[in-house]
Amino acid sequence: MARPPRDLFGGIYHVAARGSDTRHLFLRDEDREEFLERLAAIWAYFELALLSYVLMGSHYHALVRISDARLSQALQHLHTEYSRWHNRRHGRSAHLFRAHALTRRITSDRQLIAACRYLARNPVVAGLATDPLEWPWSSARAHAGLERPRIPLAESDLRAAFGYTDDWRERYRTTVEPDDEDTRA
């Protein structure tokens, strides 16, 4: 029996998807670049706003603003297109993604800041970087004002969450700085 469609309403969502079984979604930097290109193109096609993202090895996270239920369709396109490319590239044929992505609605500025912090610090907790701003495969460096975004980002919600101040990027940097919790992962 097919899984019923999710009831997704307009708003901001934390989306995460993992590789099937123990498969890695990204084996090389080239894989991450391809995924980001597809993510940007599909988000633009479906008119979704990408707020933040992080690409790990076995999974990815994204924060996205949607106006209606298009997110499920967009994820289906993204995962199908990237899986086909990935499997051709690496000589594979099995399912790449787990059946269903996590979609969690964010309902407050506090939750949005916490989610951005979680995304940025994910590589530190996983032992892939010592500072969130060192990991090249997230939007953290762009949010912090240290580089131009690799793909289009909609930062107005994040800026609003930090109070629409001119120093919001500095406040973002302070929020994602590593602390003692990161070393205990």
N, C-alpha and C positions, 0 to 999 in steps of 0.2 A: 504494500500500500504506500502510495506517495506521501511524502511529508507535506502537511498543509503550508501554504505560504505564510510568511511572517507578516504581522501587522506593523508596518513601519510608517510612522507619521513624520511630517516635517520636523526638522531639528538637527541636533548634532549627535553623531554616533561614534563610538569607539568600535572599530572593526579590527578583527584579528583572524588570521588564517594560518594553519599549520600544514606541513607536509604530511602526506599519508604515511602511516606506520612511522618509520624512523627516517624517511627521506628528507633530504635537504632541498629546499626550494632554490637556493643559490649556492652554486659550487664555485663560481668565479666572479670577479668584479664585472665581467661582461654580462653575466646573468642578471646582476642587480641593475646594470644600466638598461638592459632590455626590458626588465620588469618596470622600471620607472618610466621609460618611454611609453609603454603600453598603458600604464596607470594614468599618466597625464592625458593621453589621447582618449581613452575610454571615459575618464571623468569629464573631459570637455564635451564629448559627444552626448553624454547623459546629463550634462549641465549640473554636475555635482561639484561642490567646493571642497578641495583638499586643504585641511588646516595644518596637519602635521603628519609625519610618518617616520617609521624606522624599519629598516630591513635587517633581519638577523640571518642565520643560516637556515634554520628549519621552519621559520615563520616570519610574518611581518605584522605590523600594527599600523593603523591609519586612523586619523580623526577626520570625519567628513560631515559637512552640512548638506542636508538634503531638503528638498521642498515637498517631496511625495515619496511614493514607494519604489522609485527607480533603482534604489541601491541594490536590491537583490538581482535585478537584471544586469546591472553594471558589473557586479561581482562575478556573475556567471560568465559574462563575456571576457572579463579580465583573466579569470582562472582558466577558462578554456583556451583562449589564445596563447597565454603564457605557457600552459602545459604542453600544447602542441609544439611550440617553439623549443621549449626546454627538452622535451623527449627526442625531437629530431636532432638537436644539437649534441645531446649526450648519449644517443643511441639507446634510448629507453622506450618502453611502451605502456607501462603501468600508470595507474592514477597517480598524479602528483600531489594534489590537495586532498585533505580530509573532506568528507562530504559537506560539512556545513561550517561556515565562518561564524565566529562570535560577532554579534552586533549588540552593543549595550548603549542605551540612550543616555546622553549627558544632559542634565536638567538645570545645572547652575554654573556660575563662573568658578566656584570653588571646585566642582567636579572637573571642569575643563582644565583648570590649572593642574590639578592632581593627575589627570590623564596625560597632559603634555609632559609633566615631570616623569611620569612612569615610562612613557615612550623614550624620552631622552636618556634616561638612566638605565634602560634595558641592557645596552651593551656593557655597561660597567658591572652590573649585577651578574651578567653572564661571563665576566672575565675577559671580554674581547677588547676592552679599553679601560684606561684608568680615569678618564675624564669624559663625560658625555659629549663635550665639544671637540673631542679628538676623533670620534667615530664618523667616518665620511658618508655613511649610508643612512643618514637621518636628516631631518630638516632642522635639527637643533642649531647647527652652525648658522644657518640662514636666519632663524628666529633671533639668535643672539647678535645678529648684525655683523658676523665675521666673514660671510661670503654671500654671493648671490645665490638664490635658490636654483637647484638643478632643474626643477620642474615648477610650473606655476603653483603658488600657494595663496590661499585666501586667509590673510592674517588678521582681518578686522575683528573677528570674534575673539581671538587671542589677545589682541590689543585692548579690546573692551574689557576682557576679564581682568587685565592688569590696570584698569581704571582710566583708559584713554590718555595716559600721561606720556610726555615726550621721552621719558626714560624707561618705557616699558620693556625695551630689549635688555637693558641692564637688570631690571627686575626679573626678567626671564632667566638670565644667566645665573643670578643669585639663587633662584628657585631650583635650578637643575644641578647646581654644584654638588660634587660627590661629598659624602659624609661617612661617618663610621659604619652606618648600616650597610653601605655598599661593599665594604670589605668582609662582611659576615655572611655573604650569600652562599 
